[in-house]
Amino acid sequence: MTFIITVTGKGGTGKTLIASLIVKHLTRMFKDSSILVVDADSNTNLNCALGISFKKTLGDLREEFINPPDSSSGAKDLYFESMLYEEVLVESEYFDFIAMGRPEGPGCYCYVNHLLRHALDRLTKNYDFVVIDCEAGLEHLSRRTMRNIDVMLIVVDSSIRSIITAERIRELSKELELSVGNIYVVINRVNKHILLQLLEELLRRDFKIIGSIPEDPMVIDYDFKGKPLIDLPDNSLAVKSVGDILSRLYPLIKPMI
């Protein structure tokens, strides 16, 4: 069984931080488990938070896959399979990584979303955990890039706009009849002066809140210096808070592993 966690929400709320720290804790909590990390944001930067590099994204393969050397369907499938594992998938000591990227040429993301869905369908069955850092907005949901999700974490901050986005994401998931086991809200960069108001607003909109992450000076320092967020020390407020969130998810995860 594969346990899939997606991290989504309004742009700028801290999805990449949370995704990278989820990976950090999963590698500790389930040391013998296999983990695939997917950067589904076209503005690829999760690799920096994880301290790894990559050669190509799925977006880079767009033109190559549209016009392969042999256009027969079987040859295209083999070509994609070869490029996926040899050119795009990055294998590190504790997890594997794949990035969606963006198309190089004009046009919408439809074909790249199709590639990502195709890649996830092939790859996810080989892993115990899949952690997906989603693009800001609703593109991947609307394109049904992700269809079976065990836990969807929607990140909000101290703005009403992030809460409205969270509500849209939840409603779109229902409209598209996506298979989502549990939807939770994570409050990032908590402002203690309006925390009570935030909680009241989220509860009024019938959200389940699984945790909050305070403003962390270490995160600011690591970001400014370009240091991988996954290397944040254990006494980091963000690391501790995401660890608490994973502990609360443990009852859902344990039966699957």
C-alpha positions as CSV (number, residue, x, y, z in Angstrom):
1,M,0.0,0.0,0.0
2,T,1.1,3.5,-0.8
3,F,0.3,6.4,1.5
4,I,0.0,9.7,-0.4
5,I,0.3,13.1,1.3
6,T,-0.3,16.3,-0.7
7,V,0.6,19.8,0.5
8,T,-1.5,22.5,-1.2
9,G,-2.8,26.0,-0.6
10,K,-2.4,29.6,-1.6
11,G,1.0,30.7,-3.0
12,G,3.4,32.0,-0.4
13,T,1.9,30.2,2.6
14,G,4.9,27.9,3.1
15,K,4.0,24.7,1.3
16,T,7.6,23.9,0.4
17,L,8.8,24.3,4.0
18,I,6.1,21.9,5.2
19,A,6.6,19.3,2.5
20,S,10.4,19.2,3.1
21,L,9.9,18.8,6.8
22,I,7.3,16.1,6.3
23,V,10.0,14.2,4.3
24,K,12.5,14.8,7.1
25,H,10.2,13.2,9.7
26,L,9.1,10.3,7.5
27,T,12.7,9.3,6.9
28,R,13.1,9.1,10.7
29,M,9.8,7.6,11.7
30,F,9.8,4.9,9.0
31,K,13.5,4.2,8.4
32,D,13.0,1.2,6.2
33,S,10.3,2.7,4.0
34,S,10.7,4.0,0.5
35,I,9.7,7.6,-0.2
36,L,9.0,9.5,-3.4
37,V,8.9,13.3,-3.3
38,V,7.1,15.1,-6.1
39,D,7.6,18.8,-6.8
40,A,4.4,19.5,-8.7
41,D,4.9,23.3,-8.7
42,S,6.0,24.7,-12.0
43,N,8.2,27.1,-10.1
44,T,10.5,24.2,-9.1
45,N,12.3,24.9,-5.8
46,L,11.5,21.9,-3.5
47,N,14.8,20.4,-4.5
48,C,16.6,23.4,-2.9
49,A,14.7,22.8,0.3
50,L,15.8,19.1,0.2
51,G,19.4,19.8,-0.7
52,I,19.4,17.9,-4.0
53,S,19.8,18.7,-7.7
54,F,18.2,17.3,-10.8
55,K,18.9,17.1,-14.6
56,K,15.5,17.3,-16.1
57,T,11.9,17.9,-15.2
58,L,8.8,16.4,-16.8
59,G,8.3,19.8,-18.5
60,D,11.7,19.4,-20.1
61,L,10.6,16.1,-21.6
62,R,7.4,17.7,-23.1
63,E,8.8,18.3,-26.6
64,E,10.9,15.2,-26.7
65,F,7.9,13.0,-25.8
66,I,5.6,14.7,-28.3
67,N,8.0,14.1,-31.1
68,P,10.0,10.9,-30.2
69,P,12.2,9.1,-32.7
70,D,9.6,6.4,-33.2
71,S,6.0,7.6,-33.0
72,S,4.4,4.2,-32.6
73,S,2.5,3.9,-29.3
74,G,4.5,1.1,-27.9
75,A,7.8,2.9,-28.8
76,K,6.5,6.1,-27.2
77,D,5.7,4.3,-24.0
78,L,9.2,2.7,-23.8
79,Y,10.8,6.0,-24.6
80,F,8.9,7.7,-21.9
81,E,9.7,4.9,-19.4
82,S,13.4,5.2,-20.3
83,M,13.5,9.0,-20.0
84,L,11.5,9.0,-16.8
85,Y,13.9,6.7,-14.9
86,E,17.1,7.8,-16.5
87,E,16.7,11.5,-17.0
88,V,14.0,12.7,-14.5
89,L,13.9,10.5,-11.4
90,V,16.6,11.5,-8.8
91,E,17.6,8.8,-6.4
92,S,19.1,10.0,-3.1
93,E,20.1,8.1,0.1
94,Y,16.7,8.5,1.9
95,F,14.2,9.3,-0.8
96,D,13.6,9.7,-4.6
97,F,12.6,12.9,-6.2
98,I,10.8,14.0,-9.4
99,A,9.9,17.5,-10.6
100,M,7.2,18.5,-12.9
101,G,8.7,21.8,-14.1
102,R,7.1,23.9,-16.7
103,P,6.7,23.6,-20.5
104,E,9.4,25.4,-22.5
105,G,7.2,26.3,-25.4
106,P,3.8,28.0,-25.7
107,G,0.6,26.3,-24.7
108,C,-1.2,25.1,-21.6
109,Y,0.0,22.6,-19.0
110,C,-2.5,19.9,-20.1
111,Y,0.1,17.7,-21.6
112,V,2.6,18.1,-18.8
113,N,-0.1,17.3,-16.3
114,H,-0.9,14.2,-18.3
115,L,2.8,13.2,-18.1
116,L,2.8,13.8,-14.4
117,R,-0.3,11.7,-13.9
118,H,1.2,9.0,-16.1
119,A,4.4,9.1,-14.1
120,L,2.7,9.0,-10.7
121,D,0.5,6.1,-11.8
122,R,3.7,4.1,-12.7
123,L,5.9,5.2,-9.9
124,T,3.7,5.4,-6.8
125,K,3.0,1.7,-6.5
126,N,6.8,1.2,-6.0
127,Y,6.9,3.4,-2.8
128,D,5.5,3.3,0.7
129,F,5.1,7.1,0.9
130,V,4.5,9.8,-1.8
131,V,4.8,13.4,-0.7
132,I,3.6,16.0,-3.2
133,D,4.3,19.7,-3.0
134,C,1.4,21.1,-5.1
135,E,1.4,24.2,-7.3
136,A,-0.2,27.3,-5.9
137,G,-3.8,27.4,-7.0
138,L,-6.1,24.6,-8.3
139,E,-4.5,23.6,-11.6
140,H,-3.5,20.0,-10.6
141,L,-6.8,19.3,-9.0
142,S,-8.8,20.6,-12.0
143,R,-6.6,18.5,-14.3
144,R,-7.1,15.5,-12.1
145,T,-3.3,15.1,-11.9
146,M,-3.7,13.6,-8.4
147,R,-6.6,11.2,-8.1
148,N,-6.0,9.1,-5.0
149,I,-4.9,11.0,-1.9
150,D,-4.8,9.7,1.7
151,V,-4.1,13.1,3.4
152,M,-4.5,16.5,1.9
153,L,-2.9,19.3,3.9
154,I,-4.1,22.7,3.0
155,V,-1.7,25.4,4.3
156,V,-3.1,28.8,5.4
157,D,-1.4,31.8,6.9
158,S,-2.8,34.9,8.7
159,S,-4.7,36.1,5.6
160,I,-8.4,35.6,4.8
161,R,-7.3,35.0,1.2
162,S,-5.5,31.9,2.1
163,I,-8.6,30.6,3.9
164,I,-10.8,31.4,0.9
165,T,-8.3,29.4,-1.3
166,A,-8.5,26.5,1.2
167,E,-12.2,26.5,0.9
168,R,-12.0,26.5,-2.9
169,I,-9.6,23.6,-2.9
170,R,-11.8,21.6,-0.7
171,E,-14.9,22.3,-2.8
172,L,-13.2,21.5,-6.0
173,S,-12.0,18.2,-4.6
174,K,-15.6,17.3,-3.9
175,E,-16.8,18.5,-7.3
176,L,-14.3,16.5,-9.2
177,E,-15.0,13.5,-6.9
178,L,-11.4,13.0,-6.1
179,S,-10.6,10.2,-3.8
180,V,-9.3,12.1,-0.7
181,G,-9.2,10.3,2.6
182,N,-8.8,13.2,4.9
183,I,-8.4,17.0,4.5
184,Y,-6.7,19.0,7.2
185,V,-5.6,22.6,7.5
186,V,-2.2,23.6,8.7
187,I,-1.7,27.2,10.0
188,N,1.8,28.5,9.1
189,R,3.6,31.5,10.5
190,V,1.0,31.9,13.2
191,N,0.4,35.4,14.4
192,K,-0.6,35.0,18.0
193,H,-2.5,38.2,18.0
194,I,-5.1,36.9,15.5
195,L,-4.7,33.2,16.1
196,L,-8.1,33.0,17.9
197,Q,-9.8,34.8,15.1
198,L,-8.2,32.4,12.6
199,L,-9.3,29.3,14.5
200,E,-12.8,30.7,14.8
201,E,-13.0,31.4,11.0
202,L,-11.6,28.0,10.1
203,L,-14.0,26.2,12.4
204,R,-16.9,28.3,11.1
205,R,-16.1,27.0,7.7
206,D,-16.0,23.4,9.1
207,F,-12.3,22.8,8.6
208,K,-10.3,20.2,10.6
209,I,-7.1,21.8,12.0
210,I,-4.3,19.4,12.5
211,G,-1.6,21.8,13.7
212,S,0.1,25.2,13.5
213,I,3.6,26.4,12.9
214,P,4.9,29.6,14.5
215,E,7.2,32.1,12.8
216,D,10.6,30.4,13.1
217,P,13.8,32.6,13.0
218,M,15.8,29.6,11.9
219,V,13.7,29.1,8.8
220,I,14.2,32.8,7.9
221,D,18.0,32.4,8.4
222,Y,18.2,29.2,6.3
223,D,16.1,30.7,3.6
224,F,18.3,33.8,3.4
225,K,21.5,31.8,3.3
226,G,20.1,29.3,0.8
227,K,20.6,26.3,3.2
228,P,18.4,23.2,2.7
229,L,15.3,23.4,5.0
230,I,15.5,19.7,5.5
231,D,18.7,20.3,7.5
232,L,17.0,22.5,10.1
233,P,18.0,21.3,13.6
234,D,15.6,19.4,15.9
235,N,15.2,22.5,18.1
236,S,13.7,24.5,15.2
237,L,10.1,25.5,16.0
238,A,9.1,24.5,12.5
239,V,10.7,21.0,12.8
240,K,9.0,20.4,16.1
241,S,5.6,21.6,14.9
242,V,5.7,19.4,11.7
243,G,6.8,16.5,13.9
244,D,3.7,17.1,16.0
245,I,1.5,17.0,12.9
246,L,3.1,13.7,11.7
247,S,2.5,12.3,15.2
248,R,-1.2,13.1,14.8
249,L,-1.3,11.5,11.4
250,Y,0.5,8.4,12.7
251,P,-2.8,6.5,13.4
252,L,-3.8,6.9,9.8
253,I,-0.4,6.0,8.4
254,K,0.5,2.9,10.6
255,P,-2.2,0.6,9.2
256,M,-1.0,1.3,5.7
257,I,2.7,0.4,6.2
